């Protein structure tokens, strides 16, 4: 469990999102679920942990682009200057 929590925290720090947001996106968790896991009041099943890891794997680039990082396959949009 500690490894999963550590992985989630590291991913969220890189992605610029909260662990709660990640859990909502990955497994449609209730907002208090993350804190329950951190406090040891609850824990995910292996199936849920696998779904979270798969979501992090598939969406690592999506969050980077949301933070404004450049896509390696696309050039940044350049706005044309208005004529005066």
C-alpha positions as CSV (number, residue, x, y, z in Angstrom):
1,X,0.0,0.0,0.0
2,X,2.8,2.4,0.8
3,X,4.3,1.9,-2.7
4,X,1.0,2.7,-4.4
5,X,0.5,5.8,-2.3
6,X,4.1,6.9,-3.1
7,X,3.6,6.2,-6.8
8,X,0.4,8.2,-6.8
9,X,2.0,11.2,-5.0
10,X,5.0,11.2,-7.3
11,X,2.7,11.0,-10.4
12,X,0.5,13.8,-9.1
13,X,3.4,16.0,-8.3
14,X,4.7,15.6,-11.9
15,X,1.3,16.0,-13.4
16,X,0.3,19.0,-11.3
17,X,-2.9,17.5,-10.1
18,X,-4.2,16.3,-6.7
19,X,-4.4,12.7,-5.7
20,X,-8.1,13.1,-5.3
21,X,-8.4,14.3,-8.9
22,X,-6.4,11.3,-10.1
23,X,-8.7,8.9,-8.2
24,X,-11.8,10.6,-9.6
25,X,-10.5,10.3,-13.1
26,X,-9.1,6.8,-12.8
27,X,-11.8,5.0,-10.8
28,X,-14.5,7.5,-10.1
29,X,-13.7,7.5,-6.4
30,X,-15.4,9.7,-3.8
31,X,-13.5,12.8,-2.8
32,X,-12.7,11.4,0.7
33,X,-11.2,8.1,-0.6
34,X,-7.6,9.3,-0.8
35,X,-7.6,10.5,2.8
36,X,-9.0,7.2,4.0
37,X,-6.2,5.3,2.2
38,X,-3.6,7.7,3.6
39,X,-5.0,7.3,7.1
40,X,-5.2,3.5,6.8
41,X,-9.0,3.5,7.2
42,X,-9.4,1.8,3.9
43,X,-7.4,0.3,1.1
44,X,-7.9,-0.5,-2.6
45,X,-8.3,-3.9,-4.1
46,X,-5.6,-5.2,-6.4
47,X,-8.0,-4.6,-9.3
48,X,-8.5,-0.9,-8.3
49,X,-4.7,-0.5,-7.9
50,X,-4.1,-1.9,-11.3
51,X,-6.7,0.4,-12.8
52,X,-5.0,3.4,-11.2
53,X,-1.6,2.4,-12.4
54,X,-2.9,1.8,-16.0
55,X,-4.6,5.3,-15.9
56,X,-1.3,6.9,-14.8
57,X,0.6,5.0,-17.5
58,X,-1.9,6.0,-20.3
59,X,-2.3,9.6,-19.2
60,X,1.2,10.7,-18.3
61,X,1.6,12.9,-21.5
62,X,-1.9,14.4,-21.2
63,X,-1.2,16.1,-17.9
64,X,2.2,17.4,-19.1
65,X,0.4,19.1,-22.0
66,X,-2.2,20.6,-19.7
67,X,0.6,22.2,-17.8
68,X,1.8,23.9,-21.0
69,X,4.7,21.6,-21.9
70,X,5.3,21.3,-25.7
71,X,4.2,18.2,-27.5
72,X,7.1,16.5,-29.3
73,X,4.9,15.9,-32.4
74,X,3.2,19.3,-32.7
75,X,4.6,22.8,-33.1
76,X,3.3,25.5,-30.8
77,X,0.4,27.6,-32.2
78,X,1.6,31.0,-33.5
79,X,-1.0,33.7,-33.7
80,X,-0.9,35.9,-36.7
81,X,-0.3,39.6,-36.0
82,X,-3.1,41.9,-36.7
83,X,-2.4,44.5,-39.4
84,X,-2.3,48.1,-38.2
